[in-house]
Amino acid sequence: MAQDQPVAALVVALTGELAPAVYSINRLRPECLCFVVPESEKALVETDVQPRISQLPRRWDWVLLSDAEHFPSCYQTISRSLPAMLRAWEIDPGALVVDMTGATASMAGALLLAAMPFTSRIVSLVGLKEGREGETVDLEGRERLWVSINPWDEAAEGARREAFELFNRGAFVGAAAVFRRIETRVSGGQKPLYRAFADLADGYDLWERFHHRQAWEKLKSAVKAIEMASLFGGPPGLKGVIPAIKANAGFLEKLVLDPAEVKELLAFDLLAHAGRRLQVAHDTEAAMRALVRALEAFAQHRLFKHYRIKTWDVQPEQLPEALRDTCLSCYLEDIDGKYVLPAQAQFRVLAALDDPIGHSFAREWPAMKPLLNAANHAVLGRGAETVKAERVQQLFTVVIKLSNTGDASLPKFPTLKME
C-alpha cells in the first residue's frame, strides 16, 4: 500500500463499507483522527476498524449523526462539533484532510461546508470509470481510484475577490489577513503568489502609517514575486498592476534615500495621504490633519532648501529683520528651548524673503482662512466639531494650487482587479 507523509488530522466519513476507511487511515497515518458516523455504526467502527489501524493516532474522537440522510441535522451536528475539536487539537488552517468515501450526499455536503476553513485536501476512493483521474489501488481484490483534490485551488478566486475589495478600500490589514488565509490553504504552486499579495498589503499598510523604509522593502519583495507569478499566468489582470507598484516603490526609494534633513517628497506623500483619507477612507478628521501637515511640509522644505532655515530650530538672525522680534517674543518652545516657527509664520517668512510660495500664500490667504479655521475647530484640531468633507476638499484644492503640485507628482496606490 502506498503511503503519504503523515498528516496532522484526518476526518473519515463512514456509513457502511469499512475497508476504504482503513486504507485511508493507514495510508495517511494521522496524528489526530475523527470519525463522522451514524450513531448506529459507532460500535462497528470500534470492533472492525480500530483493530486494523497499523499506527494508532495520538488522539481520536467522534461526530455521531442521528440521521445521515438529513442534511440540516448533519450540518448542525458537524458544524457544532468539528471546529471546536480541531481547535482543541491545535490543528493549523489547511492541515486537515477529509475522506469523503463513505459519506452520504447529506453528510458530504455538511462535512465540506463545516471543514472548508480548515482543510486543503479532500480524498476519496472511487470506482474506475472512463474520464476519471487518480491513482489506481487494489483494495481487497478490487481496483479503485485514489483521488485527492484541494478545493481551495478553485475556491481561492472568491476569497481573492474579497481580499481585493478590502485592499481597494484601504483596509490593508484585513486584506493581508485574507491573503494569508488563502496562502495556507492553496496548493504549493500558488502559495508564493498569495504570500506576495499579503506582503503587498502589509507594505501599503506600513506606508499609510508612514513607515516608509519598511514599506519600501515590502513592496520591493512583493513586486518581484508578483512578476515571477505573472510569467506563469496568475490571476487575470495581474500584469496590469505591476507598473503602479513599481512606481510606488520608486517613489518610496527616493523618499527613503534622500539624505536631506527635510525631504522634498514628504510633502507630496502627506498630500496624497490626505487625499486617500478623504476619498477612500472617508475619514475627514484624519484627512484635514494630514492636509494641514502637508501644507506646512511644503513651507519647511522651501525654507530649508533655499534659505537653510530649520523651522524646528530657527536662528532668529536668519530671519528678515522685521520678523526677529516676533520670533524672540512668541516662538520660543518651552519643551526644548528652541525657536519653532508655526505653519502660518513659515509662509510669512517666505513672503518676507520675497519667495514665490510666500507670495502665493498671501494671495490665497482670504480663501484659506475659513478653511484653516475649520481645521482648528475639528476634533483632531483644537475643537469638538466634526470637519465636513467639502471643507477638506476645498483646502485640498487650495494646497494643490499653492504648492503648484501636478497630479503626476502624487503617488497613487494601485487598484487590484478581477478581470
N, C-alpha and C positions, 0 to 999 in steps of 0.2 A: 504494500500500500504506500502511495506517495505521501510525503509529509511536508507540510508547510512550516514556516517559522512559527513557534508557539505564539498564540495571541493572548492579549490581556483578558478579554472577556468574550464569551460566546453565548448567544441565546438560541436555543433549539426549540422549534415548534413541533409538537407531536400530536398525532391523533390515532395512530394505529400501527403502521409499519415501523418497526424499531431499527432494522439494520441500517438504513441511511443515517439515522441519528448517531448510532455507534460509530459508523465510518467517519462522520464529520468530527466528532469529538476526538477520536484517535488520530485523525489527520491534523487537526488544528491545535490539539493539546493546550486547551485554555487554562489560564491561571484561575479564572472565575467562570462559573457555568450556571446558567439559569435555564430551567425547563419551563416552557409555556405549554400547558396541557389541560385537557378537560379534567375536572375533579375526579371523574370515574377511572382515569388511567394513571393516577399517581402511583398506585401500588404496582402496576405493571412495569413502570419505569424503575422502581426500586428493585424489583426482582429480576428483570430481564435486560435492563440497560446498564445500570451501575456496575454489576459484576463483570461486564465485558469491556469496561473502560481500562485501557492499558496504563494510563498515567492519570491518577486522580487529581482533580483540580484542588487548588488551595481553599477555595470557597465555592459553595453552590447553594442555590435557592430555587424556589418555585413561584410561578404565577399560575394559579388554578382558575380555570374558566368554568362558569356554570352552564354556559350554552355556547359551544364552539361554532354554531351556525348563525348566531345572532350578533351582527356587527356592533350595535350600540353597547351591549353588555360586555363584549370582548374589548372594545376600545376603552370603556370606562375602567375595567379591571386592570388592563395593561398599563394605561396612562397613569393610573394612581400608584401602581406598584413599581414598575420598571425604572423610571427616572430616580426615585429615591434609593432604590437598590444600587444602581450604578454610582450614585454619589457616595453612598456608604462604602462602596468598594474602591472609590477614588479612581474611577476609570476616566481617562482623558477623552475629550471630544475626538471622535473619529476612530477610537481604538476598539470599538465594539464590532463584532462580527455577528450577523444574524443568519441562521439557517432556516429557510422557509419551506424546506422539502415537505414536511409533514403537516403544513398548515392548511386549514380550510380557507376558502376565499375570505370569509369574515375575519378569521384570525390573521391572515396575511395582510389585509388592508389595515387592520387595527395595529398590528405589530410594526408595520412600516411607518405609519404616522407617529407612533409613540417613540420609535427608535431613531427616527431620522436625524434629530440633533446630535446623536451620539455615535452613529455608525458611518463608516465609509466603505463597508463591504457587505454584500448580501450573497450568500452561497445557496446552492440547491443541487440536488441530484435529480435529473430528469431523464425520461426515456429518449432513446436515439430517434431522430427524425430528420428528414432531409431539410437542409437550411439551418439547422441548429448548430451552434458552435460551442465547443467546450472540450474538456479533457475526458477521453474515454477511460472508464474504470470498470473493473469487474467486481460486482457486488453479489456474492452468493450465487455464482454461476450465471449471472445476468449482466450484460453490458449496459452501462448508463453513462450519462454525460455529467461531469462535474463542472458546474457553471458558477463563475464568480464575477460579480459586477460591482461597480461603485456608483450608486445612484447620484452622488454629488457631482459626478462629471457632467451630468445633464442639468441637475438642479442648481448648479452654480450660477447659471445665467440669471435666474430670478433673483438670487441673493446679490449678485453683482449689480443688478439694476438698482436694488435698494441702496447699496453702498455708493453707487454713482450719484444717486439723488441726494444722499446725505452730503457727499463731497461738494456737489454743486451748490448746496445751501450753506456751505461754510461750516458744516458740522463735521470737522475733520477727525475729531476723536471717535465719534460714532462710526464714521466711515472706516477708519483704521481697524476698529473692533470687528466690523463685519468682514472686511478683507482677511483678517487673521483667522476668523472663524471658518471662512471658506478654505483658506490655506491648509488648515488642519484636516480637512475632510476630502479634498480632491486628490486624485491620483498623483503620483510623484512628478510626472512631467509638467503638470500645471502649477505645482506649488511655487516655483520661483516667480511666476507672474504675479500671483496674489501677494506674495511677500513684497514684491516691488511696489504694488499698489498700496499696501499698508505703509511701507516706508514713505511713499509719496504723500499720503495723507498725514503721516507724522511730520514730514518736512514742512508742509503748509501750515500745520498747527503750530509748529515751532516759530515759523515766520510771523504768524498772526500775533504771537506773544513776544516778538522782537528778539528772538534768539537766532540772530542772523547766521552766525557761523555754523551752528548745529543744523539749521535748516538747509544751508548750502550743502553740507556733507550728505544729508539725507537725499536731497534732490539729485545730487551727482550720482549716487549709487543707484537710485531708483531709475533714472533715465537710462543708464547703461543696461539694467536688467530688462526694462521695457523694450529697448531697442533690440536686444537679443531675442526676446519673445516674439517681436514683430517679424523677425526673419523666418519664424516657423508658423506664421499665421496669426495666432492670437485672436482676441475678440475683434469684431468689425469696428473700424474707426480707430484702432489702436495707433496706427502710424500717424494719423492726423493730429494727435495730441502731443507728439514728441517735440515739434518745433517750439510750442508755447512753453513747455517745461524747460527746454534748453535755454530759451530767452530768459526765463525767470532765474535759472541757475547762473546765467551770465550776469544778470543784474546783481544778484547776491555776491557773486565773486568780486565784482568791482567795489561793492559796498564794504565787504569784509576786508579786502586787501588794501583799501585806501588808508594810507598811514596818517592822514591829516587828523588833527585833534577835532576838527569839525568837518564831518563828512558831507560832501555835497548831496549824495544820493539819499541821505537820511530824510531830508525834507520831502523828496518825491515819494519815498516809501511811506512816510506818515500821511501824505495827501491821498495816496492810493488806498491806504488802510482806512482812512476816514470815509472814502467812497464806498468801500466794501461794507463797513459797519452800517452805513446809511442804506445802500441799495440792496444788499444781500441779507444782512442780519436784521435790518430794520431796527437797529439799536441807535436811536437818535442821541442819547446821552453820550455813549462812547464815541460816536461819530463826531459830535461837536467838540468833545475834549481833544480828540486826535487832530481835528481841523485847526483848533487854536494853537496846538503844539506845532503843527506843520507850518503855520504862518510864522511863528517865532523862529523855527529852524531855518527858514529862508533868510531871515534877517541875520541870524547868528552866522550862517555861512558867509554871507556877504561882508559882514563886519570883520570876520576873521581873515578871509582870503584877501581882501583888498586893503584892509587897514590894520590887520594884526591885533584887533581888539577882541579880547575874550569877554563875552558878556557875563560869564560867571565869575570873572576875576578882573574887573576893569581897573586900569590905572587912570585916575582922573586926568592926568596930564595928557593922555591920549585923546581926550575928548575936545571938541570945539570949546573955546573959552566961555561961551555963553551958557554952556551946559555943565560946567565943572562944579559950580556952587550947588546946583541941584543934586548932582551926584553925591557930593560930600555930605549934604544935609539929609538926603532922602533914601539913598540906595545902599547904605551900609547894612550888611547882613549880620544879624546877631549870632547866627549859628557858627559861622566860620570866620567872621571878622573881615570879609572881603566885600568889595563893592560889586553889586549884582544889578545888571540892567533888566527891568521888566520888559515885556514884549513891546508895548507901545513906545517906551523910551528908546528901544533899539532902532525903531523906524525914525524917531525924531533925530537921533544921532546921525542916521544915514542921510536924512534930509539936510541937516546942518552941514554935513560933509559934501553936499551937492551931488549925492549919489542918485541915479535914476530911480532905483526902487524906493528910496525915501520920498522922492517927489511923487511917485505913483501912490504911495500910501497916503500922502497928504490929499491927493485928488480924490481918492476913494473913501476917505475918512467919513464924509457925511453918510454914505451908504453902509459903511461898516459899523458905525457907532451903535445903531439899534441892534445889530446882529451880535456884536460882542457883548452888548448889554444883556441880550437873551442868554448868551453863553454864561455870563456871570450869575444870572438868576437860575440857571439849571441846577438840578440836583447834584451833578458832578462838578458844578462850578462852585458858587458860594451861596446858592439859594435852595429853594424847595419846589421849584416849578419845572415840570417835565418839559423839555425843549421840544418844539414842534419840528417835524421833518422839513417843512418848507423853509424854516429859518436856517436849518443846516444846509439845505441845498442852495439857498441864496448866498450864504457865506462861502460855500464851496466855489461857486461861480466867481465871486469876487477874488478869492485867493488865487484861482487859476489865472485870472486876468492880471492881478498884481504881480505874480511871480513869472508871468509870461510862459507858463507851462503848457507845452503842447501835449496832445493826447498820447503821442508815441513815447513821451518821457516817463509815463507812469507804468509800473509793472502790472500786468493783467494775469490773474490766475486762470488756469485752463478750465474748460468745461468738459467733463467726461461724458461721452455719449454712447448709447447703444444704437448702432446703425444697422 
